[in-house]
Amino acid sequence: MARDNDPMPQSHEYDVLIIGSGAAGLTVALNLPEHLKVCVISKADISSGATLWAQGGIAAVLDDQDCTENHVQDTLVAGGGLCHEDAVRFTVDNSKESIDWLIRTGVDFTRNTDTGFHLTREGGHSHRRIIHAADATGHAVSTTLTSQAQARPNIELVSNRVAVDLITNRKLALPGNRCVGAYILNLEDNHVELFRARFTVLATGGASKAYQYTTNPDGASGDGIAIAWRAGCRVANMEFNQFHPTCLYHPHAKSFLITEAVRGEGGFLKLPDGSRFMDRFDKRQELAPRDIVARAIDHEMKRLGADHLYLDISHKPAEFIRHHFPTIYDKCLELGIDITRDPIPVVPAAHYTCGGIVSDERARTDINQLYVVGEAGFTGLHGANRMASNSLLECLVYGRAAAADITRREADIPPAPDAPAWDESQVRDSDEDVVISHNWDELRHFMWDYVGIVRTTKRLQRAKHRVDLLSREISEFYSNYRVTNDLLELRNLVTVSDLIICSALQRKESRGLHYTLDYPGLLPDARDTVLIPTTYRTSSP
């Protein structure tokens, strides 16, 4: 039973519940008709997701010298033979329309001196096609979309909430395969609320916080992937974790990414002695795809015993650097690094989850009325390696597709059925939170050591053994204590880490972002790694 001073469990009902407030979630919300009652849930502040951190830009065919076929082929090449061509073409075909929508919405992209937009080039792209807002594109997109959503009377933005689990017909012992909402933890009073909805959208981002070093914000704990897996959705290609080659290496710079555009505009990667090295790994040198660049840096660091290398753009005019990269310039200057004169110390860091919840081109999952948009989903666009600046594009294209599908179907979908309030009568507050912090640190360390940029079967087996032990501990903890944000994030990270490890063990080859010393070659057939909850059991709680 609830304690005397506990608030009564809260219950909410909406037409559309969107879990995640980044570009993916807000794109869905803003493209829905205004007669629908929409709720957008955010773990922290509404604009605290990964979108805000994105520097580089959005890939789209916007120049007469470029064409959609070029963008398609570049994406297919970068994806290591695993991209779904239909998903690639769908995304690229809708790229210009999505950018036009952002411009109409009010995003202030950087322009040339004439009337056109400035386009930059990044790794894997054969043409300049990255539209950007200086080096803070994510901030421009996030603040604009948030402002637009705040002005819509039908959209409610709710912060400081984290999803616990989805509510499905199966959980309610009802016929059919339908999602009807979610249990959501209110971080302000630490009680679980009931959110019922006719449609639910997961836009929760990736799972890079499973690793010790990451460019992602603290909330990137794979929540959407984990709760969808527990609800019965397939996941695919979780072994493909993209490590961004250039994260700022400094004790006072937490997760600060140095955008790929620095290399696109002529930056050189250098060893501690000032010599360049990328020509030994790829003819494209600094403009090779991220997996190649990250492995090259990792190789040189291990060969030399170095804890970081350097990215140097100081040979460019100082005004050019300050104009194109004002955010990076200011941040580095705060730390005593003048990038107009000094090289930038960098290390690779976990950056993007290429796999996720299996979905179609309307963003629909295996469960009716449950959608996934953005990094939490697997559309087939990225294959074995996401090409730079295709991620925000995917958020826009599939966010608009999800909204269009909900709009087409909403008249035929009845209200969500009644569901019980969250039962806390059999649990108590934890007096051993050190268990959570210890397990969190252990998980991120062994994922970095054993399931990182370069893998072996023995390392993966060691990681699997460790994650099995952690899973049992966390399952017992979850069953006996009142849920908290830290416990939920740890539970979800263990689930996605297990999915990553199991997927990596299944792939007996090196392809794209999955590189194993035991199977350095490519198999003749490129196949996705698809895990099915009903037939494939991980050790996840």
Backbone torsions as a table, in degrees:
resi	resn	phi	psi	omega
1	MET	NA	154.4	178.4
2	ALA	-70.4	149.7	177.1
3	ARG	-74.1	160.0	-174.4
4	ASP	-59.7	-34.7	-176.8
5	ASN	-92.3	5.8	179.0
6	ASP	-78.4	141.8	173.7
7	PRO	-70.3	153.8	176.2
8	MET	-66.5	142.1	178.6
9	PRO	-57.0	134.4	-178.7
10	GLN	-90.7	142.3	177.6
11	SER	-127.7	135.7	-178.3
12	HIS	-131.9	151.4	178.9
13	GLU	-136.5	132.9	-178.3
14	TYR	-138.7	165.3	169.4
15	ASP	-75.0	-44.9	-177.7
16	VAL	-132.5	123.7	174.6
17	LEU	-105.4	120.9	-179.7
18	ILE	-113.7	116.4	-178.3
19	ILE	-98.1	102.4	-175.8
20	GLY	125.5	131.7	-172.1
21	SER	-119.5	23.6	175.5
22	GLY	-83.2	-161.3	-178.2
23	ALA	-59.0	-37.9	-178.4
24	ALA	-64.1	-53.5	-177.2
25	GLY	-64.8	-43.4	-178.4
26	LEU	-70.1	-31.5	175.8
27	THR	-63.2	-42.3	175.8
28	VAL	-59.6	-51.3	-175.4
29	ALA	-58.1	-44.3	-174.5
30	LEU	-76.4	-14.2	178.3
31	ASN	-101.1	5.1	175.7
32	LEU	-87.9	150.1	177.4
33	PRO	-63.5	149.6	-171.6
34	GLU	-76.8	-4.5	175.4
35	HIS	-84.2	-9.5	178.5
36	LEU	-86.6	138.0	178.0
37	LYS	-87.1	115.6	-170.9
38	VAL	-118.7	138.4	174.0
39	CYS	-122.9	128.9	175.9
40	VAL	-111.4	119.5	-177.5
41	ILE	-97.1	135.6	176.1
42	SER	-127.9	141.7	179.4
43	LYS	-65.6	-39.9	-179.8
44	ALA	-125.7	-129.3	173.1
45	ASP	-66.8	155.2	-176.4
46	ILE	-57.0	-34.5	-176.8
47	SER	-102.7	32.5	-173.9
48	SER	-96.4	1.2	-175.5
49	GLY	-78.3	-173.3	-174.7
50	ALA	-67.1	-26.3	-179.6
51	THR	-55.2	-42.8	-177.0
52	LEU	-58.7	-29.0	-174.8
53	TRP	-85.6	-16.6	-173.7
54	ALA	-63.1	129.6	-177.6
55	GLN	-102.3	-49.7	-164.6
56	GLY	-60.5	-64.9	-178.2
57	GLY	154.5	-158.0	-175.5
58	ILE	-130.0	128.6	-179.6
59	ALA	-81.5	133.7	177.4
60	ALA	-165.6	153.5	178.8
61	VAL	-86.3	104.3	-173.1
62	LEU	-129.0	2.9	-173.3
63	ASP	-122.9	143.6	-179.3
64	ASP	-64.0	-23.2	179.2
65	GLN	-80.0	-8.4	-177.6
66	ASP	-112.0	169.1	175.1
67	CYS	-153.0	162.2	-177.3
68	THR	-61.3	-34.1	-179.6
69	GLU	-64.0	-36.9	175.9
70	ASN	-61.6	-46.4	-179.7
71	HIS	-63.5	-42.5	178.2
72	VAL	-60.1	-49.7	-176.4
73	GLN	-66.1	-39.2	177.1
74	ASP	-60.5	-42.5	179.9
75	THR	-65.1	-42.8	179.8
76	LEU	-63.6	-40.5	179.3
77	VAL	-65.6	-47.4	-179.1
78	ALA	-62.7	-31.5	-176.5
79	GLY	-77.3	2.9	172.5
80	GLY	63.2	31.9	177.0
81	GLY	82.6	3.3	-177.6
82	LEU	-109.2	-4.8	177.2
83	CYS	-63.3	144.0	171.0
84	HIS	-85.2	112.7	-171.9
85	GLU	-60.5	-34.8	179.0
86	ASP	-63.9	-37.8	177.8
87	ALA	-69.2	-38.8	178.5
88	VAL	-63.0	-47.7	-178.9
89	ARG	-65.7	-39.7	177.8
90	PHE	-60.0	-44.0	-178.5
91	THR	-66.7	-49.2	-177.6
92	VAL	-66.6	-39.6	179.1
93	ASP	-61.0	-28.3	-178.5
94	ASN	-101.4	10.3	-175.1
95	SER	-69.4	-47.9	-176.8
96	LYS	-64.5	-42.0	179.5
97	GLU	-61.9	-37.3	179.0
98	SER	-68.5	-40.7	176.8
99	ILE	-65.7	-41.1	177.7
100	ASP	-59.2	-38.2	177.9
101	TRP	-64.2	-42.2	177.8
102	LEU	-62.1	-40.9	179.5
103	ILE	-64.1	-43.5	177.3
104	ARG	-63.0	-33.5	-179.4
105	THR	-70.6	-23.3	174.3
106	GLY	121.2	7.7	178.4
107	VAL	-68.1	128.8	-174.8
108	ASP	-95.6	86.0	180.0
109	PHE	-76.2	152.9	179.9
110	THR	-67.0	134.5	-179.0
111	ARG	-110.4	157.2	168.7
112	ASN	-74.2	178.7	177.6
113	THR	-65.6	-25.5	175.1
114	ASP	-88.3	-154.6	-174.0
115	THR	-87.0	-8.6	-176.1
116	GLY	-84.4	169.8	177.4
117	PHE	-89.2	145.4	177.3
118	HIS	-77.1	128.5	179.0
119	LEU	-115.0	132.9	176.7
120	THR	-110.1	176.3	-178.4
121	ARG	-124.7	141.8	179.5
122	GLU	-131.0	175.0	-175.1
123	GLY	-54.7	132.9	177.9
124	GLY	90.7	-15.6	-179.2
125	HIS	-90.2	136.5	179.7
126	SER	-88.8	-10.6	-178.8
127	HIS	-138.7	163.5	169.8
128	ARG	-74.0	113.4	-179.7
129	ARG	-147.0	16.3	-178.6
130	ILE	-98.0	106.7	175.0
131	ILE	-83.0	140.8	-170.0
132	HIS	-152.1	163.6	171.3
133	ALA	-113.9	90.2	-171.1
134	ALA	49.5	-128.4	176.3
135	ASP	-114.2	32.1	179.9
136	ALA	-139.0	48.0	-176.6
137	THR	-61.3	-43.6	-179.7
138	GLY	-58.7	-41.4	178.6
139	HIS	-62.2	-43.4	-180.0
140	ALA	-64.0	-43.6	-179.7
141	VAL	-66.9	-48.0	-175.9
142	SER	-62.0	-48.6	-177.5
143	THR	-66.7	-36.7	179.3
144	THR	-67.1	-48.3	-178.7
145	LEU	-66.2	-38.1	177.9
146	THR	-62.9	-44.4	178.6
147	SER	-60.3	-42.4	178.6
148	GLN	-64.4	-41.1	-179.5
149	ALA	-67.0	-38.4	179.0
150	GLN	-63.7	-24.9	-178.5
151	ALA	-86.1	-7.8	-178.8
152	ARG	-91.2	119.9	-177.9
153	PRO	-66.4	-21.9	-178.3
154	ASN	-87.0	-6.1	-178.4
155	ILE	-107.1	122.2	176.0
156	GLU	-105.5	124.4	178.6
157	LEU	-101.3	119.1	-174.8
158	VAL	-119.6	119.0	-177.0
159	SER	-102.5	171.6	178.3
160	ASN	57.1	47.4	177.0
161	ARG	-134.8	142.3	177.8
162	VAL	-133.0	136.4	-178.2
163	ALA	-70.2	137.4	176.3
164	VAL	-96.2	-57.1	178.6
165	ASP	-159.4	156.6	174.5
166	LEU	-78.4	153.7	174.2
167	ILE	-108.0	123.1	-178.5
168	THR	-125.4	163.5	175.1
169	ASN	-56.2	-36.7	-179.9
170	ARG	-61.3	-42.3	179.1
171	LYS	-67.4	-28.6	-179.5
172	LEU	-90.4	4.3	-178.1
173	ALA	58.5	37.7	177.4
174	LEU	-108.8	154.5	177.7
175	PRO	-70.0	156.8	176.8
176	GLY	97.3	171.7	-176.1
177	ASN	-124.7	77.4	-171.1
178	ARG	-131.3	140.4	169.5
179	CYS	-92.2	133.4	-175.9
180	VAL	-124.0	16.6	177.1
181	GLY	137.3	-156.0	-176.5
182	ALA	-157.1	154.4	166.9
183	TYR	-87.9	130.0	-173.5
184	ILE	-125.9	127.5	177.7
185	LEU	-82.5	124.4	174.1
186	ASN	-83.5	110.7	-175.5
187	LEU	-73.1	-12.1	-178.9
188	GLU	-79.6	-33.7	177.5
189	ASP	-122.4	2.5	177.2
190	ASN	58.4	41.0	174.0
191	HIS	-126.3	150.4	-175.2
192	VAL	-90.0	130.3	-179.3
193	GLU	-109.9	155.5	179.5
194	LEU	-99.4	122.4	176.2
195	PHE	-117.6	109.2	176.8
196	ARG	-98.0	145.1	-178.6
197	ALA	-156.9	150.7	176.1
198	ARG	-72.8	-32.8	177.1
199	PHE	-132.0	142.9	176.8
200	THR	-127.6	135.1	-179.1
201	VAL	-121.8	125.4	174.0
202	LEU	-93.6	118.9	178.0
203	ALA	-136.1	52.1	-165.6
204	THR	-95.3	-0.5	178.2
205	GLY	80.9	-166.4	-171.3
206	GLY	-96.4	-159.4	-171.7
207	ALA	-131.1	31.6	-174.9
208	SER	-71.3	-12.0	176.1
209	LYS	-72.6	-2.0	171.3
210	ALA	-68.4	-14.2	-176.7
211	TYR	-108.7	151.8	-176.6
212	GLN	-63.0	-39.9	-179.9
213	TYR	-116.1	126.3	-177.1
214	THR	-150.9	154.3	174.2
215	THR	-90.1	-4.0	-171.4
216	ASN	-85.4	156.2	174.0
217	PRO	-68.2	167.5	-173.8
218	ASP	-60.7	-25.4	-175.3
219	GLY	-78.8	-1.4	-174.6
220	ALA	-81.8	64.2	-173.7
221	SER	-107.0	20.5	173.8
222	GLY	68.0	27.0	-173.8
223	ASP	-58.3	-48.7	-176.7
224	GLY	-63.6	-42.4	179.6
225	ILE	-62.1	-43.9	-177.7
226	ALA	-66.5	-45.3	-176.6
227	ILE	-72.5	-30.9	176.2
228	ALA	-69.0	-40.6	176.6
229	TRP	-60.3	-45.2	179.8
230	ARG	-65.3	-28.3	-179.4
231	ALA	-81.9	-13.4	176.3
232	GLY	117.8	12.1	178.7
233	CYS	-86.2	145.1	171.4
234	ARG	-71.0	150.5	169.4
235	VAL	-124.2	156.4	-176.4
236	ALA	-141.2	146.5	169.8
237	ASN	55.7	39.3	-179.7
238	MET	-71.7	-11.2	178.7
239	GLU	-74.7	-11.7	-175.7
240	PHE	-95.0	90.0	178.7
241	ASN	-105.3	119.4	-177.8
242	GLN	-84.1	128.3	175.1
243	PHE	-103.2	117.5	178.0
244	HIS	-68.4	132.0	-174.6
245	PRO	-65.5	-27.5	-168.1
246	THR	-130.0	88.8	169.3
247	CYS	-103.5	136.4	-178.4
248	LEU	-58.9	127.7	179.4
249	TYR	-99.1	104.6	178.8
250	HIS	-164.2	137.3	-176.5
251	PRO	-61.5	-21.3	-178.9
252	HIS	-107.5	15.0	179.8
253	ALA	-118.0	91.5	-177.7
254	LYS	-78.6	116.3	170.7
255	SER	55.1	38.6	-178.8
256	PHE	-93.8	118.1	-176.0
257	LEU	-87.8	140.3	171.5
258	ILE	-100.9	108.9	-170.7
259	THR	-54.1	147.7	176.5
260	GLU	-59.3	-24.6	-179.4
261	ALA	-62.2	-23.0	176.2
262	VAL	-62.7	-41.8	174.8
263	ARG	-71.9	-35.2	178.5
264	GLY	-63.1	-28.8	179.5
265	GLU	-96.9	14.5	171.8
266	GLY	111.3	8.2	178.8
267	GLY	-69.3	144.8	-178.9
268	PHE	-110.6	138.8	170.6
269	LEU	-86.7	134.7	-174.5
270	LYS	-136.4	152.7	173.1
271	LEU	-79.8	170.3	178.8
272	PRO	-57.7	-25.8	178.9
273	ASP	-84.3	2.9	177.1
274	GLY	90.5	0.0	-179.4
275	SER	-87.6	149.2	176.2
276	ARG	-83.6	158.2	-175.7
277	PHE	-142.1	-12.2	-172.1
278	MET	-65.8	-21.5	179.9
279	ASP	-66.6	-17.7	177.9
280	ARG	-81.2	-10.4	-174.9
281	PHE	-114.3	-28.5	-176.6
282	ASP	-162.6	140.1	-178.7
283	LYS	-65.5	-21.2	178.1
284	ARG	-81.3	-6.2	178.1
285	GLN	51.4	-124.9	-175.8
286	GLU	-64.2	-17.7	-178.8
287	LEU	-97.0	14.7	172.5
288	ALA	-68.4	158.3	177.2
289	PRO	-57.4	159.6	-170.9
290	ARG	-60.8	-36.6	-177.1
291	ASP	-63.3	-39.7	-179.9
292	ILE	-67.9	-44.3	-179.6
293	VAL	-65.7	-42.8	-179.5
294	ALA	-63.6	-41.9	179.1
295	ARG	-67.1	-37.0	178.2
296	ALA	-62.6	-45.6	179.1
297	ILE	-63.6	-45.1	179.5
298	ASP	-59.3	-43.0	179.4
299	HIS	-61.7	-47.1	-178.0
300	GLU	-67.9	-36.7	177.8
301	MET	-63.7	-43.7	-179.9
302	LYS	-69.5	-37.8	-179.7
303	ARG	-63.2	-40.0	-176.3
304	LEU	-92.9	-12.1	-173.2
305	GLY	70.6	27.5	-178.1
306	ALA	-90.8	147.2	177.3
307	ASP	-93.2	-2.9	174.5
308	HIS	-167.6	164.8	171.7
309	LEU	-121.6	-160.4	-174.2
310	TYR	-135.3	148.0	170.4
311	LEU	-118.9	122.2	-170.2
312	ASP	-123.1	119.3	173.9
313	ILE	-122.0	15.6	-174.4
314	SER	-69.3	-12.1	176.9
315	HIS	-76.5	-10.8	176.2
316	LYS	-83.1	157.1	178.5
317	PRO	-58.2	141.3	-176.7
318	ALA	-58.7	-41.2	-179.3
319	GLU	-66.0	-38.1	176.0
320	PHE	-58.5	-45.5	-178.7
321	ILE	-65.0	-47.2	-178.7
322	ARG	-65.0	-33.6	-179.2
323	HIS	-73.2	-43.6	-175.4
324	HIS	-81.7	-29.7	-174.2
325	PHE	-132.0	57.9	-175.7
326	PRO	-64.7	-36.9	-179.0
327	THR	-66.5	-46.8	179.4
328	ILE	-64.8	-42.7	179.7
329	TYR	-58.1	-48.7	-177.4
330	ASP	-65.5	-43.4	-178.6
331	LYS	-63.2	-46.8	-179.5
332	CYS	-64.8	-38.6	-179.9
333	LEU	-62.8	-37.0	175.5
334	GLU	-56.9	-32.3	-176.5
335	LEU	-96.9	9.7	176.8
336	GLY	85.6	17.3	-179.9
337	ILE	-114.8	114.0	176.8
338	ASP	-95.8	101.3	-172.2
339	ILE	-71.0	-8.0	172.8
340	THR	-77.8	-13.1	-179.4
341	ARG	-129.2	-25.6	-172.4
342	ASP	-115.9	148.8	171.3
343	PRO	-73.0	156.0	-177.9
344	ILE	-97.3	124.3	175.5
345	PRO	-71.4	129.9	-174.7
346	VAL	-137.4	154.2	170.8
347	VAL	-139.3	155.5	171.2
348	PRO	-69.0	154.1	177.8
349	ALA	-152.9	148.0	178.8
350	ALA	-57.6	131.6	-168.1
351	HIS	-131.3	-39.2	-171.4
352	TYR	-151.3	139.4	177.5
353	THR	-98.3	106.0	-176.0
354	CYS	-76.0	-26.4	176.4
355	GLY	-89.1	-176.2	178.8
356	GLY	160.7	-156.0	-177.1
357	ILE	-74.1	126.1	-178.1
358	VAL	-63.2	130.1	179.3
359	SER	-144.6	166.4	178.9
360	ASP	-103.7	-170.7	-174.7
361	GLU	-76.4	-2.5	170.1
362	ARG	-101.7	7.4	179.2
363	ALA	71.7	18.6	179.9
364	ARG	-84.0	142.1	179.4
365	THR	-100.5	-168.9	179.0
366	ASP	-72.4	-14.0	-178.9
367	ILE	-107.6	130.4	-177.6
368	ASN	-60.3	140.5	179.8
369	GLN	65.2	14.8	172.8
370	LEU	-114.1	123.7	-178.7
371	TYR	-116.9	158.4	172.8
372	VAL	-137.7	135.7	-178.1
373	VAL	-136.2	138.6	175.7
374	GLY	91.4	-152.7	-170.1
375	GLU	-64.5	-24.3	179.1
376	ALA	-70.9	-16.2	-174.3
377	GLY	-100.8	160.7	171.9
378	PHE	-118.6	105.6	179.0
379	THR	-99.8	-16.9	-173.2
380	GLY	96.3	-2.0	-177.6
381	LEU	-65.7	-44.3	-167.6
382	HIS	-88.3	-21.3	-179.0
383	GLY	60.8	-135.6	-177.0
384	ALA	-87.5	-1.3	-179.6
385	ASN	-167.5	116.6	179.2
386	ARG	-68.5	129.6	174.2
387	MET	-77.9	144.4	-175.8
388	ALA	-51.0	135.6	172.6
389	SER	68.7	11.9	170.2
390	ASN	-85.2	-10.8	-174.2
391	SER	-73.5	-49.6	177.6
392	LEU	-64.2	-33.3	176.2
393	LEU	-61.7	-43.3	178.2
394	GLU	-60.8	-40.6	177.3
395	CYS	-57.4	-44.2	-177.1
396	LEU	-69.9	-49.7	-175.2
397	VAL	-64.9	-47.8	-177.6
398	TYR	-78.6	-25.7	173.2
399	GLY	-64.8	-42.9	177.4
400	ARG	-68.2	-35.5	178.3
401	ALA	-66.5	-41.7	177.8
402	ALA	-62.6	-45.2	179.1
403	ALA	-61.0	-40.7	179.3
404	ALA	-64.5	-39.2	180.0
405	ASP	-69.1	-41.7	176.6
406	ILE	-61.7	-41.8	179.6
407	THR	-61.8	-40.9	179.0
408	ARG	-65.7	-32.5	-170.0
409	ARG	-101.0	-13.9	-165.2
410	GLU	-62.7	-30.6	-179.4
411	ALA	-67.3	-21.0	-176.4
412	ASP	-98.7	-4.5	-175.9
413	ILE	-101.8	119.9	-178.8
414	PRO	-73.0	168.3	176.5
415	PRO	-59.7	157.3	178.6
416	ALA	-68.1	143.1	178.8
417	PRO	-70.3	167.2	175.7
418	ASP	-62.7	149.8	177.4
419	ALA	-141.0	149.2	-178.4
420	PRO	-71.6	151.2	173.5
421	ALA	-67.3	159.3	178.6
422	TRP	-64.0	132.1	-176.2
423	ASP	-97.7	112.1	177.9
424	GLU	-109.0	14.5	-171.5
425	SER	-71.4	-21.3	-175.1
426	GLN	-105.4	9.8	-178.3
427	VAL	-123.5	166.8	-179.7
428	ARG	-136.4	167.1	177.0
429	ASP	-68.5	142.8	-179.1
430	SER	-76.8	141.4	171.6
431	ASP	-114.7	16.8	-178.3
432	GLU	-135.7	53.5	-179.1
433	ASP	-66.5	-14.4	176.1
434	VAL	-60.9	-27.8	177.8
435	VAL	-61.0	-41.4	-179.0
436	ILE	-66.5	-49.5	-177.5
437	SER	-64.1	-38.8	179.0
438	HIS	-65.4	-45.9	-179.0
439	ASN	-66.9	-35.8	176.6
440	TRP	-59.4	-49.3	-179.5
441	ASP	-63.9	-43.1	-179.1
442	GLU	-61.8	-45.5	-179.0
443	LEU	-59.0	-49.7	-175.1
444	ARG	-68.3	-31.3	177.8
445	HIS	-70.0	-48.3	-176.6
446	PHE	-74.7	-25.1	173.3
447	MET	-66.7	-39.4	178.8
448	TRP	-67.6	-43.0	-175.8
449	ASP	-74.1	-37.5	-170.2
450	TYR	-108.4	-21.4	-173.7
451	VAL	-128.5	38.9	-173.4
452	GLY	-97.2	-140.2	-173.1
453	ILE	-67.2	-40.5	177.0
454	VAL	-120.3	130.4	-172.8
455	ARG	-122.5	162.9	168.2
456	THR	-138.7	161.6	178.7
457	THR	-61.9	-40.6	-179.3
458	LYS	-63.7	-41.3	177.9
459	ARG	-62.6	-43.0	-179.6
460	LEU	-64.9	-39.4	178.8
461	GLN	-65.8	-38.5	175.5
462	ARG	-62.7	-43.2	178.6
463	ALA	-62.9	-39.6	179.8
464	LYS	-63.3	-41.9	178.2
465	HIS	-61.5	-43.6	-178.3
466	ARG	-67.5	-40.7	-177.5
467	VAL	-69.8	-30.7	176.0
468	ASP	-63.4	-43.7	178.8
469	LEU	-63.9	-45.5	179.0
470	LEU	-61.2	-40.5	-177.7
471	SER	-60.7	-41.4	179.5
472	ARG	-66.0	-41.0	177.8
473	GLU	-61.9	-45.2	-176.0
474	ILE	-70.4	-35.9	178.1
475	SER	-61.3	-42.2	178.2
476	GLU	-66.4	-42.4	179.2
477	PHE	-61.9	-45.6	-178.2
478	TYR	-62.2	-34.4	-176.8
479	SER	-73.8	-21.7	-170.9
480	ASN	-111.8	-16.9	-174.0
481	TYR	-122.3	154.5	177.0
482	ARG	-62.3	137.5	-174.9
483	VAL	-71.3	146.3	174.4
484	THR	-132.7	168.0	178.4
485	ASN	-60.4	-44.1	-179.0
486	ASP	-62.3	-41.3	179.5
487	LEU	-66.1	-43.0	-179.7
488	LEU	-64.4	-43.2	179.5
489	GLU	-64.1	-42.5	179.0
490	LEU	-64.3	-43.9	177.3
491	ARG	-57.0	-44.8	-178.9
492	ASN	-69.8	-38.8	178.9
493	LEU	-65.2	-36.4	176.0
494	VAL	-64.8	-40.8	178.4
495	THR	-61.6	-51.1	-176.9
496	VAL	-70.2	-33.3	176.4
497	SER	-63.0	-41.5	176.6
498	ASP	-61.6	-41.7	177.9
499	LEU	-64.3	-39.9	177.7
500	ILE	-62.4	-48.0	-177.8
501	ILE	-63.8	-47.3	-179.0
502	CYS	-62.7	-39.1	177.7
503	SER	-65.8	-43.3	-179.4
504	ALA	-64.2	-38.1	178.5
505	LEU	-65.8	-28.7	-179.5
506	GLN	-76.6	-25.5	-175.2
507	ARG	-88.1	107.7	-176.7
508	LYS	-95.6	54.6	179.1
509	GLU	-165.2	170.4	169.9
510	SER	-109.9	119.0	-178.7
511	ARG	-145.0	127.4	176.2
512	GLY	56.9	-124.4	-174.9
513	LEU	-78.3	-12.5	177.9
514	HIS	-96.5	106.3	-178.4
515	TYR	-122.3	118.4	-179.9
516	THR	-124.3	133.6	-179.4
517	LEU	-66.9	-23.9	-179.3
518	ASP	-77.6	-24.7	179.2
519	TYR	-135.3	73.0	-172.7
520	PRO	-73.5	-14.7	-177.2
521	GLY	-94.9	173.8	177.6
522	LEU	-94.6	140.6	168.8
523	LEU	-75.7	153.7	-177.9
524	PRO	-66.3	-29.7	180.0
525	ASP	-109.0	128.2	177.7
526	ALA	-88.8	117.2	-177.5
527	ARG	-130.0	143.5	174.5
528	ASP	-72.3	151.6	171.0
529	THR	-97.6	107.2	-176.6
530	VAL	-112.7	123.6	177.2
531	LEU	-105.6	135.4	-175.6
532	ILE	-118.2	120.1	-175.3
533	PRO	-58.0	-36.4	-174.7
534	THR	-73.6	-20.6	-177.9
535	THR	-120.0	-12.9	-176.1
536	TYR	-127.7	119.3	-177.2
537	ARG	-110.1	122.7	167.6
538	THR	-88.6	-175.4	179.5
539	SER	-91.8	10.4	-170.4
540	SER	-66.8	143.8	-178.7
541	PRO	-71.1	NA	NA
